[in-house]
């Protein structure tokens, strides 16, 4: 058996209404001044209200930074960190989607370590101290609450990652009630994102390990069983709970068996066209799956019965193909956009996108099949088509 290391968030609270218990967790750190990192949409939707009320009632001084935007630019992160230092923040709390959680991780680190953000891009370079950190996701997608990763958009619109165990929070608080109001299109895109995390962790060329494998399988089972219901019946708490738990388990999996070409090709879509991360993944997913099929056949076949129990009786090549078909059916049923054209991409953009995708070397090395510039261009060209080809 290959040696491996597995690291994850040390404390997880999963419960409907869990966000109302934040004062107890904050109190365990002796924190008196808390910076809440969120965005205007989440706060405007009332998703932080219960936590804000509970914390202020408990005597906590609560400052709010609500200027987070999708695919957080380095300038936003640095501004939030400066504010945390100026305020004398004791603890960072984030309630929001992946962009807010990613921002909060770096705010907690930069506010305490006082290092420049530019110095910690890459793997294992953030080694200093950070402030106590609590993350509360409001989408079932990124799994950011259990990953040591923050993705930043640089001033040149390149996506760069900070990957270090120091970014794992002290607590992940999962409250499925916070996801009940998610629109169907957001539920679909973030749910597919979480499924991608599970699939890419299971098929990762590097650091694939038995713990991540089991988490990925369980995550895929929960997500595939609940995503259609969550999209059509958004107030279904059981379906929302399954999605949120599945997202977290997928996050634990890919934090230790890293993602690959789907994410590498998705990043330029998000950075250049301001497309939410989950949707960017969904738009390139099927092209990458078909591209990988020849090199990941055995692994896809192993996952196939999770999406379609009948695949268990099929020969390996047919089971693998059924897996890709089943995933495509989920995308269609959840009304995920079928073409890059729907988010503003034109054929003349593909060259730059493929060039930028090839810069994501930390991700591409994990793909089951080597991806060249020509491969990336061809996958984008396929995703620009008006309809999806048959799997």
Secondary structure, 3 states (H helix, E strand, C coil): CCCCCCCCCCEEEECCCHHHHHHHHHHCCCCCEEEEECEHHHHHCCCCHHHHHHHHHCCCEEEEECECCCCCEHHHHHHHHHHHHHHCCCEEEEEECHHHHHHHHHHHHHHHHCCCHHHCCEECCCCCCCCEEEEEECCCCCCHHHCCEEEEECCCCCEEEEECHHHCCCEEEECHHHHCCCCHHHHHHHHHHHHHHHHHHHCCCCCCCHHHHHHHHHHHHHHHHHHHHHHHCCCCHHHHHHHHHHHHHHHHHHHHCCCCHHHHHHHHHHHHHCCCHHHHHHHHHHHHHHHHCCCCHHHHHHHHHHHCHHHHHCCHHHHHHHHHHHHHHHHHHCCCCCCHHHHCCCHHHHHHHHHHHCCCHHHHCCCCCCCCHHHHHHHHHHHCCCCCCCC
